[in-house]
Every structure is written in structure tokens, then in C-alpha cells.
Amino acid sequence: MGLPRLVCAFLLAACCCCPRVAGVPGEAEQPAPELVEVEVGSTALLKCGLSQSQGNLSHVDWFSVHKEKRIPIFRVRQGQGQSEPGEYQHRLSLQDRGATLALTQVTPHDERIFLCQGKRPRSQEHRIQLRVYKAPEEPNIQVNALGIPVDSKEPEEVATCVGRNGYPIPQVIWYKNGRPLKEEKNRVHIQSSQTVESSGLYTLKSILKAQLVKEDKDAQFYCELNYRLPSGNHMKESREVTVPVFYPTEKVWLEVEPVGMLKEGDRVEIRCLADGNPPPHFSISKQNPSTREAEEETTNDNGVLVLEPAQKEHSGLYECQGLDLDTMISLPSEPQELLVNYVSDVRVSPAAPERQEGSSLTLTCKAESSQDLEFQWLREETGQVLERGPVLQLHDLKREAGGGYRCVASVPSIPGLNRTQLVNVAVFGPPWMAFKERKVWVKENMMLNLSCEASGHPRPTISWNVNGTASEQDQDPQRVLSTLNVLVTPELLETGVECTASNDLGKNTSVLFLELVNLTTLTPDSNTTTGLSTSTASPHTRANSTSTERKLPEPESQGVVIVAVIVCILVLAVLGAVLYFLYKKGKLPCGRSGKQEITLPPSRKSEFVVEVKSDKLPEEMGLLQGSSGDKRAPGDQVGGGSCGQSLPHPQGPGAAGANGSNSLSFTPLCQR
């Protein structure tokens, strides 16, 4: 009986032990570790979850779990911390009175479980799961620049998207025209791969392959990276790209610029267009109006026919040919009519009219054009509109009616399209001079340019009565201008200069009197001129008894003299104004004893008198000149005014200043 009892006792012991053995797996079912999330490069704070009593934290061991193996990294004894040798030796420190372990400069390699374990009152441990994150760089997208043909049998590479230095691996999504793309058999394929850098960060590369159609020629593709940070979910988008899509040409057509009605002189471009990519090789031809056959035109490197300037001969029927270099198939465009509007062959009859004074003249204008025309007549010299219509009638012709008349033929529906024709009307008569006589202010021994103008029909010639260098210039068919360069001599000053114009019907003379410049003369009258030359009169207002002049530039010395005279007058005027101001203020009152009043003619009552005080006799004193340069006689300085006042009179030698010098006093004339 002893052996059976031993067996039973063994079995009983085994049965009792079975629940304990089964309890070992239960020990592995520990609470989920505490989650701590940080970004790469920051500091992770690992808090030990043991009882916060000082006794429990005075003896703590820290471990990192790598590949299910505990590696001691830090220990706390009596509240003092000490790093264990290894990868964390220089990055750990205690915080919060020993309750927190700080891990600096976190890297992706630090993503693991950390645990802390205490000794008393019994062995305890707290597990911490560290998660590390890093945002990837901006996605870089590269498009397939070679393009994709639409007749490809399988998906072709559209673009490649690369996202660098992210952690963990970001997710990529492809978009076309703002809509996400998904895998589609034989249509869309997305191929992604990742690379682990030495830093532990990931670089993601994604290739989009697709089978495109003609409608995708303008499609916009881009990629999007989705990633997570401790703050939440984020995303970054690439730029949009367009991939070249190749498809055959189906239609060819012509385009003309500018759009609208064309006119001669415009810059016209004729270009071929097609709906294929790449475009075919273009050629442009024009139908010969005589043979009705197409003749190829010369185009530039871009296949554009440029007509500059466009002429009416460029009008016609144009056609474009597009040759597909892949299939060698030529496609023609629809013929297009090109019309270049024009106005040409403007003519006036009679072409060179000649009439006697008092007669009438009818001018008729004609022209050719592709559109309806409007006519108007202008006076050439003034631009005045004389008549609207193709016919201009001139009655009772005068000498002034001679000259140019311009016919303007225009197309009102096309701005800027017009042509003109000028006709000169000649009225028979002797020469007409721009002026009969005039004065010219000169300086002796100076070179002088004189001009003389005359008009008439037949055209007059001009001669001079003095020797010099003469030249003629035609102003129009009936008007001539002669210029003479001559030296001013005493003999020339005495005789003057004559210019004589003559033709078959008579002659006429103009006289130019030369006068030396007088420094006291401020402004020449309207019938004289100063300077180097005379001037001419307008042909529309001139007559043999009157003239209209335009002055030519004056010599510099003459201008200096005039300026000097004007400055002197201004100085006298300022002095007079100062004296008048003092008089009004009572500083220089009239009527004091010992003064003499100066009586002036009525025309000179507003002038001021300058009195000279000195030790000399009154007979030796004189007055300064007025603005006109006149001097007063002694008898003119005595007289009584209505105000009963007189100018101060020198009181002999004592009138001088203390230093014996002479003094000047200015006394205004009493107003009557």
C-alpha cells in the first residue's frame, strides 16, 4: 500500500501545481505601455509610473527593450542618477526630483519601449512606448518630358513623386485634375518604394503610370504626401504638371491675322493650324487667278506666311497642306479667300490747269477701289476742306487762288484707307512780291542774309542790285525764294538793296532799307526788323502794297544792348518807386522853404527829378536824364505848382555832409 500512496501523493502534487504553471502566461498580460510621442530632435520626458513616495524613487533602474531584450541604461541610487555605458550614456538626465527621465536629441532609432523598475517594497516596473515622428520635405515631382502616345498598348510613365526624410513612411496619393487616382487594371498603376537613410528617416519614391487619351493633353497631375505628427495628421502637395500627349492630326485649317477687313499697308499673317500633336509639316499655296493652279508661297521657319506691307495683288484664294511625318499622310485645309482692300490710281483732270484771272475752273477727281469711295477737296496750304465730292468748281479766279489743291479719296468703312492726289492751279499774272519795302536793322561790317520772295505764273526769277552770294529755292511751282549773303558797307547803308522779280508778263521790285542799330531805340516798329535777314510773307495774304513778316534770329550783340537798356529803365523805375513811397509816408513832404519846384509838361508829370547837392554854384548843377534821355534847361526847373511846394535848394557849402562830400537827394515832383 505504500507505493500506491506515493503515486497518489505525486499526482496530487502535480494537480496542485498545474494552476501555477498556467498562471505564467497571465503574468505576460501586462497593462498597455504608456504612449509618449515626440518629433525628431526634441526631448522625450519619460515619467516613471511607480508610487510617488520618496522611498520608491530612491532605488530605480531604467531599461530599454530592444528585440525583446532588456538593456540597462540608467540607475537611481539614493536619489542620485547614473547613466550606464552605451548609446544613451550622454543623453539622459533626471528631472522632477527623480520621477522623470529626460532623453534629448531623439532620433528614429529611439522608437522603442522603455521601463523603470523599483526594489521596494517589492519589485515594480512601468513601461513606456516612445513614438518618433518627422515631417517629410516638400514632395518633388518630375514629369515625363518625352510624352506619351495615345496609341500605347500599356500604361506609360506619367510622373515621379519623391518625398525625402520623413518618419514614419508617409502615404502618397496621386491626383488628376483634382481627383484622386486609384489602381485600375491596364489603365492606372502606382508603383511605390522607400529607402531608409543612415539617420533612420525614410525617402519615398512613387511612380504613376497611366494610359492617356487625347483629352488628357491639358490634364493637371500632382501628388500628395500624408503623414502624422504629435499634433495630428498633415499633408503636403506637389506642384501641378502636364505631360505631353501625342495624337494624330485629323483636321487642318487656315487662320488670318488681323481679324476683320484688311487694307493695303497692313501687316498680315497667314498661318496653318492642326488638331494633332506634334503638328504636321505645313505648306501654304495660293491659287493663280490666270491658270487656276495652286502655287506654293514662301513661309518663315514657323510655317507662317507674312505679307508686309499687304498689297491688292495679295488678294486671292489660299490653302494649307499638313503632312503627318509619322504616317506620311497629307491633309488639306478648306480654301480661304483673302481680300486686301485698296484705293489706287487717284487722278485729277485737268492735270496741270492754267487759267487767266477772272475765269472759272472745274477739277474732277477719280480713283479705283475695292469698296465705295468718298471724295473731298482740300486747300494744300491751309488744309481747309473746300468741297465734298469728286468735282471742285472755282469761279472768278484771283491771283490768290493759285497754288495747290488736294483730292482725297477714302473708304469710310475702313479707317485709314485713303489716297490723295495734288494738283497745282496756275493763274497767269506778273510777279507778286511778299513786301514792297521794309527796314532792316544792321551793324556795319557784318555779314547779312537778305531774303526776297515772289510768286506768279509763269514762274518768276529774282535778281539783286548789289553783288553778293545769291541762291534760289522753289517753294512751289509758282513761288520762289531768293537769299542774298552780303557785307554791310557804308555805300550799302546809303543805297539800300533792291530785289526784282520778273516773268514774261511783267516785273516787280521790293526795297530793303538798311539802318544802323541805335542803342537808344528799344523796340523797332512793326514795319522794321533787326537781325541778319528780312522775312517773307504768306502767299495767301500777301499783296504788292502790304506784307506780313516773320523775323529771323537776331545777332547776340544786338540782344545784349537791348537787355542793358531795359535793365537801366528798371533800376530807375525802382528808385522812383522808393522815393514815391517815402513821399507818401511823409519823409519827403512838398512845400518846405528853400525848395524849388520843377514844372514839367503834362505828359511828364509822373516823372521823378534827381537833384544833385554839392558845394558848387546852382548854375553848375544838373539833373540826370529821364527815361527818354532828355535834359532840362535851368529855366524849366523853376515854377509854381498848384500844391505850392518846391524842391529843396542847396544852401551853399554848409549843405554838404560833415565829411565835406557831395550828396544826392531825390525829390518827387508834386502832383497836379
Order of alpha helices (4+ residues) and beta strands (2+ residues): alpha-beta-beta-alpha-beta-beta-beta-beta-beta-beta-beta-beta-beta-beta-beta-beta-beta-beta-beta-beta-beta-beta-beta-beta-beta-beta-beta-beta-beta-beta-beta-beta-beta-beta-beta-beta-beta-beta-beta-beta-beta-beta-beta-beta-beta-alpha-beta-beta-beta-alpha-beta-beta-beta-beta
